[in-house]
Structures are given as C-alpha cells and as structure tokens.
Amino acid sequence: LRIDDFGPAPSAAFSGLPATLCQSDAAVTLTAGTAGGAFSGPGVSGSSFDPAVAGAGVHTVTYTLGGQDVCVSTSQQITVTPVYTYYADVDQDTYGNAASTVQSCDATAPAGYVSNSTDCNDSDAAVNPAATEVCNAVDDDCDGQTDEGVSTTYYADADGDGYGVGNGQPYCTDPGAGFSISGGDCNDADVNVNPGVSSDGCNNIDDNCDGATDEDANFLK
C-alpha cells in the first residue's frame, strides 16, 4: 500500500510570515498547517523567522513535509527592508548633524531630518559643505579649514622694515602698523637687517638673513 492510497497528500501550507518586515523588527513565529515538517530559508531557526538574521532583501521561506512515500512543500516570499539612519537638520540647509540621529524603516526621511551627516554647524544655514568660504574666521564650507584662499597672512614686523617674523597669522583685512605680508626677518629689532638688504657688509652681522655673515665684504689681506 502507498500512503496516498489512504487519501490526498497532506498540506504543507503555513502561516505567520508577513509579506514585509523591517530588519529591526522582532522575529515572527511560523505555524505549520500540518505538523511534522521543517522550515528552511534565510533567517529561519526552528519555527521562527528573524529579519535581522536574514538581512535586507527578498527571501524565500519553505515548509517541507517528507516521508517514505511522500514529500510536499510550500514556499512564501518575504521582503526585509533595511534600517535607515537619518540626521537632524535644525537649520534646514539640507545637511545633517552626525551627532543627532534617528533610525527608521521608511526610505523617506522624517520631517526635520536628512540622509547625510556632513554639516559642521547645524545652527547656521550659511555653514555647510556647499557654502562658499568667506573671510570671517568661520569654516563656512565644513572642510576643516578656516578662511582658506580668502585671507592674507601677515607677520609681526616690530622694526617696520617690511619683513616680519614667525609663522604669520591669517587676517581678513590689513591689521595695520606692526605687521607685514613678508616674512623671513632674522632680526626684527633692526630695520637694517632683513631679506631685502642687497649685500652683506663687513660688520659681523647677517644683514640679509641668508644664514651667512659678511659674505659680500672685501677683506684686506
């Protein structure tokens, strides 16, 4: 005798699997119409389906009833949507704050949030990666630099010879007396010593700041 001589094959139908779940949703329980079979597929463990384990995408879950003379199965598909991270955009410049986030299963950002996190000042709509850098002591374009390309470097010039000392500081406007746009002075207390001096006289001083002393002098022999 065959098992199907006693009637139709058993049903492998099952329930409990929705058409869509978010990846952050809890696992769901799968219920078989006829006991004795086994569930299989991505994210399946025993009689449960976990969207976090399956991952985002379209997955097929199958319930199979098997025996010596019969093997039937039923499959269902489920779409697992990803979890999206959105960033607060308080100043509404379309650039978000990486430190203020919300997660959602919706592919559309909620009100007040955007999908990027590149704003460096979310309280000022004029400051964002698309802004033009202006000379205002602010990193307008969020590139980690301030007033680049729009400021002028001035050097402290105490002796007023047109050459300053140190590394210089950027200024948006001329800071006035006591500063120079040229650096390289090796003695800012002597107006006669600077890189602009044409020759180095015989005075045991590096007059032109080239690192050598009296190289242009005529020594008596």
N, C-alpha and C positions, 0 to 999 in steps of 0.2 A: 504494500500500500504506500502511496505518496501522501505527504502531509496535506497537499492541496485537494486530495480526494475527500477530505472532511469539510471542504468549503473554500471560500476565496482566501487568498493570501492576506495576512494581517496588514493593517495600515501602518506606515512609518511616519505619519503626519505628526507634527509637533507644534507647540505654541510657545509664546513668551519672548520671541525675538522681534523687536520693533524694526521698522524699515530704516530708522535713523537713530543714532546715538552720538553724543559728543564724546570726545576722547577722555574728558574729565568726569563723565557720568559713572555711577556705580555699576557694578556687574549685575546682570539680569539672570534670572533662573529660567532654564529651558524645561518645558514639560512635554514628555512624550505621550502620544495617544495610546500607544501600546508599549508596555514595559518590556525590558529585556534587551534593548538595543544599546547603541553607543553613539554619542555625539562626537563630531570631529570638525576641525577647521581652526583658523587662526583665532586666538583669544579664548578658545574653548578649554575648559577644565572640568571634567566630570559632566555635570548638567548645568553649568553656568557659562556665560559669555562675558568676558571682561574687555570693554573697549580700549582701556589703557594698555592692555597687553597686546591686543590686535593691532593697535596703531591706526592712524588716519588712512582712509581708503575704502574701497568696496571689497567686502569679504563674503565668502560662501561658507555657511554652516550646514552640515549634513547630519541627519539621523539615520542610522542603518540598523535594520533588523536582520539577523542572519541565523541560519540553522543548517541542518544537514541537507535539506532539500529545497530551502527557500532563502532568498536574500533580496530584501527590498529596502529602498532608501528614499528619502525626501530631502531636498536641499532648499534653503532660503538664502537670499542675499540681504546684507545689511551695509549701510553706508556709515562709516565713522568719520565725523567731521573733526578737524583739528581744533586745538585751543589757541585762540589769537590773543596776543598781548598788545594792549593799546596804551598810549601815553597821554597824560594830561596836557592840554593846550590852553592854559588860562588866558594868555594874551591873544589867542585866536589868530596867530600868524601861520598856522598850518604846520608848525614844527613843535614836537612834544618834548616833555621833561622826562628824562630817563629815570629820575628818582620817584616819579609818581605814576603808578601803573594800575591797570585793571585788566582782568582776563575775561574773555567771552568766547562762546561757541559761535557767535554771529560773525560772518565775514565782513560786516559793516560796523565801523567804529561807533560807539555810543556818543551822544552829544557831549562836547567838551573834550573829546579825546581824538587822537590821530594815530596812524600806524608807524610813525617814525619817532626817533628819540634823540634828535640832533640839536635841539635848542639849548643854548647855554645860558639863557636868561628868559624864563617863561613869564616874566612880569613886564617885559618890554617888547612890543610887537615890532619895533625897529631893529631888534637884535635877533638874528637868525642866520643860518648858513647861506641864505640867498641875498643877504643885505650887502650893501656897498660899504667898504671900510672908509670911515671919515676920521679926521684928526680931532679926537675928543677924549682920549685916554680910556676908550672902551673897546673891547674886542667885538666890534659890530657884526662880523661875519663868522664868529664862532670857530676860528681856525687856530685858536690858542695863542695868537699874536695880537698886539695892540698897536694900532696906528701904522701898521707896516705899509710902506710905499707912499704914505701921505704926510709923514712927519720929517723933520730935519734934525740931524744930530749936531748938537753944539757941545763944545768943550770949554771948560773953565779956563779963562785967559786973564790971570791976575795982572800981568805986566802990560797988557794991551798991545802986544806986538803982532796980533793976528794969528797966533798959534796957541792952542790950548793943550792941556794935559789930561791924562786919564782916558777912560773908555768912551766918554761922552754920554749924553742923555738926549732922548728924542723930545723935541718941542714942536708944538703946532704953530707957534709964532716966535719971532725973534725975541729971545729973553733980554736983549739989550746989552748994556755995558758989562764987561767982565766975562763975556763969552765970545767964542769964535767958532766958525764952521770948520776950521782946520785944526788938526791935532798934531802931535809929534814934538811938542816943545820939550826940551830936556832941562830947561831952567826957567821956570815961569816967574822968577823974581828978577830977571834981567832982560830988558827989552832988546838988547843987542845979541842975545843968544836965541836962535830958533832955526828951523829948517830952511827959512828963506834967506839966510845970510849967504852971500855968494862965495866967500872964501874964508878959510880958517887962518886967522893971523897968528903971529908968534906971541902968544900970551899964556900958554899952558892951559888953554880953555878949549873945549869942543864947541866952537862958536856956531857951527852949522848943524849940530846934533846928528852927525853921521857916525858917531862912535869912535872917531879918531881925533887926535889933538895936534894942532899946528901942522897939519899935513901940507898946507899951502905956503908955509913960511919959507923964506930963504935964509938958511943958516950960514953964518960965517965959518969959514974953515981956516 
